[in-house]
Amino acid sequence: MRDTCLNEIYNLAKRDKRVVYIGSDLSPNTLENFKRDFPDRYFMEGISEAHIVGMAAGMAMNGYIPYINTIATFLTRRCFEQVVDDVAVHNLPVRFVASGGGLIYAPLGPTHIAFDDMAILRPIPNMTIVACADAAEMRKFMPQTLSCKGPIYIRISGDPKVTGDLPFKIGRAQVVKKGKDVFLVTTGVCLKTVIDASSILKRKNIESTILHVPTVKPLDKKTLLSQLRAAKVIVTVEEGTIYGALGSGVAEVLAEANFGKPKKFQRIGINDEFPVKYGSQAELMKYYRITPENVVKNVLSLLKH
């Protein structure tokens, strides 16, 4: 997914002279083609994340569209003040290309595990947050970033190859599958988890609706409400904390809808704890029970009680 995103930035630079790439202490061979063909629009700064956000803000104020790229935890935790004051307050078209969103950098430990990135940024006015499910979706998404107003956080994780011909538009959620028994809502690479869970449920004669929400902010409330209205059992699944990101957003929409009839609701993700374990993305997904089997377990429990 990361390579696809960076290649698309290069393609955008060929189309639009406003596109600038700014990296922070990344590999010397990162986007070599961009550096070769557009050296005046390629910048590789040192370990200075707050600096590159301010640098990007200044360029955006002068008509450029900067794509700044570094590790997700550094873009969100380390330079939160600059993201808010330099970029978001002014609604500038800065693109935060966040490598290692979610659990994919788990081998590097807790300093690199961006379990809270979307939760940190979602309350910020003007911020758009997108978590693609795979490289194919990233390829459809990136050209749309040229015309989108304001800042965009682009969460890069794994590449499970699940979207295929599924259409993409910033701000829109996609109904992947329709079923009458349970409503599964997910984002990013967890779409694969939910699709696999749905297959297991089908073998148990339980039909599920799957809603893929690549744009976590702004939420597609219209599509979400259209599916929530008829749903009796709702489960959200995300690669990160359940506090503040997708699960919280769905809960907020559900609470304010005031449907009257009670609905059963469960969030699946990381609970109120720091992910301090080392391991692969798959190992940590299993450890925190962000798995098809746990989705099925929760669905069965909600249907039973």
Beta strands, then each sheet from edge to edge (+ up, - down):
strand 1: 19-24
strand 2: 42-45
strand 3: 65-71
strand 4: 95-99
strand 5: 128-131
strand 6: 152-156
strand 7: 174-177
strand 8: 182-186
strand 9: 208-212
strand 10: 215-217
strand 11: 233-241
strand 12: 264-270
sheet 1: 2+ 1+ 3+ 4+ 6+ 5+ 10-
sheet 2: 7+ 9- 8- 11- 12-
end
